Structures are given as C-alpha cells and as structure tokens.
Amino acid sequence: MMRNNTITFILLGLTSDPQLKVVIFIFLFLTYMSSVIGNLTIIFLTFISSQLKTAMYFFLQNFSFLEISFTSACIPRYLYNISTGDRTITYDNCVIQIFFTDLFGVTEFFLLATMSYDRYVAICKPLHYVTIMNNKVCRRLILCCWTAALLIILPPLSLGLKLEFCDSNVIDHFVCDASPLLKISCSETWLIEQVVIVCAVLTFIMTLICVVLSYVYIIKTILRFPSAQQRKKAFSTCSSHMIVVSITYGSCIFIYVKPSGKNSVAINKGVLMLTTSIAPMLNPFIYTLRNKQVKQACQDLIKRIALFFKK
C-alpha cells in the first residue's frame, strides 16, 4: 500500500505516436491561445464599453472568465507533458486539478442556467428588466453559482481523498479525472461512484430544468409578438446563449452516456479534449459574430487603438 502523499501518477495522454503528438500539441496550443485571447477580449470590452453594462454582459464577462479558467486547468499541463515528455503528476497536483476542473465546469452549468433566467426576464418582463436584474441581484446570482458548485463537488472530492492506491499508478487520460482514477484505486469505490453520479445528474438536471423552463416561457412570449421583425429581434438576443447551451449540454451527454467496452475511454478522452479546447475558443466568436452591440464595441476599440498609434 502506497501513501497518497508520496504517489506519482503517470498520465498516458491521448496518443503514444510521436508525429500525432506534434499535431495535437500545435492544435491544442492554437486553440488554447485563441480561447484565452478571445475571452480576455470579451472581458476587456465589457469593462470599457458603456453600451455593455447590462446584466447580460456582466454574466458574459463571468462566463468568459470561467472559460479561461476551465481550459487553463487542463490544457497547459498537457502541453507541458507533450513538450517535455514528462508524463508524471504528483497526487497533490492531481487532486488540485480535479478540484479546479470540476469547480469551473459545474459553476459554468449554474451560470448558463442564470443566463437563461436573465434572457427570460429581458424577453418576458422587459419593462422591469433593469429593476429585477440590478447590480446587487447579479452579484448575488454569481455568488450563488460558485457556492452551489462548491457544495456539489465537495462530497465526492472529500470521499475521493480517502482512496488508496496499491499497484497501478497509470491514469489512462490526458488530465486527472475522477473516472480513470477510480479504476486504478484498490479501495472500495462503489459509494464514491454513486455520489459522483448523483452530483453530476443533480447538476445536469437542475440546471437543464432552469434552462428549458426559461426558454419555454421565452418562446411562448416571442410567438405572441405581433410583427415578424419583433420576433426575429427577440430570437436574435437569445440565439448566442442557445448555441453555447447546446454545445455544453451536448458534450456533457456524450461523456456520460457512455458506449460499452474499451471505446468508451477513447471517446471520453476525445470529447473532453474538445470540451476543454474547442468550446472555450468558440464562445467569444459565437457572442461577437451574432451580437451587434459586442461587434460595435469591438469596432470602437479598434478605432481607439488605431487613433492611439496615429498620435
């Protein structure tokens, strides 16, 4: 029996093929840099632009911060592993990585539910929007998202700290993840597996119900609008959020509705790689390309920079 604080795990990564590793490194490096730069741009725009001071953009600012945090908890470590060939990770660092990836991931689900409520208020109660979604309420909702995520992940994480590891220290993944870690533990894992499932399902169902209910009311309200122009404008304010919700929940369903056999590990690794690299990169493009106010704020920023360099 090995003491947990002395264990060093070996992460197998996505492939052992040297040429494929180079391709994966370039792909992940480019998507990671695009994600960080894109989301930082959104955060910066929401700080400096006077037209992006509504609750919607406050939540978008926080969502962009979560996207940067989530991808940064996974990708840089794996890029380091590929570039140096050092596939080892200490027990403490493994636990820290699991804690932060789970915290940021779960918070993201609660924030998406909050953003759908924001769209519900904007479409269904437009005259009271500024009153209902005031700064104090928005800050409290963000605090609730983080608190709910922390309360969800603490029970399985505290049980996971009691796991013992005997023979194998090889994790068949590119990040420290609960599922492959439970597979190599020599402890009884039935209880923690059930707690993980309950917490995951609870997060998924609770937030999905909020999203679905919000959009049921939103669609019913929009369909009552007299003109096609009004309906189109109302749908356009929700379209970006709906796309991000579809990507996030769709990838989650892929991970948890597992295929049988050995393919499940490979598919899980592939989907998680896309979730931690592609999805955070797409977020800024989805919101900027489909949003006139964000595009206008971008153009204003470019003009300011151009004028600064002309001086």
Sequence and secondary structure as in RCSB ss.txt:
>XXXX:A:sequence
MMRNNTITFILLGLTSDPQLKVVIFIFLFLTYMSSVIGNLTIIFLTFISSQLKTAMYFFLQNFSFLEISFTSACI
PRYLYNISTGDRTITYDNCVIQIFFTDLFGVTEFFLLATMSYDRYVAICKPLHYVTIMNNKVCRRLILCCWTAAL
LIILPPLSLGLKLEFCDSNVIDHFVCDASPLLKISCSETWLIEQVVIVCAVLTFIMTLICVVLSYVYIIKTILRF
PSAQQRKKAFSTCSSHMIVVSITYGSCIFIYVKPSGKNSVAINKGVLMLTTSIAPMLNPFIYTLRNKQVKQACQD
LIKRIALFFKK
>XXXX:A:secstr
 B GGG EEEE  S   HHHHHHHHHHHHHHHHHHHHHHHHHHHHHHH GGG SHHHHHHHHHHHHHHHHHHHHH
HHHHHHHHH   EEEHHHHHHHHHHHHHHHHHHHHHHHHHHHHHHHHHHSGGGHHHHT HHHHHHHHHHHHHHHH
HHHHHHHHHHTT  B S  EESSSS  HHHHHHH  S  HHHHHHHHHHHHHHHHHHHHHHHHHHHHHHHHHHT 
SSHHHHHHHHHHHHHHHHHHHHHHHHHHHHHS  SSTHHHHHHHHHHHHHHHHHHHHHHHHHHHT HHHHHHHHH
HHHHHHHHHH 
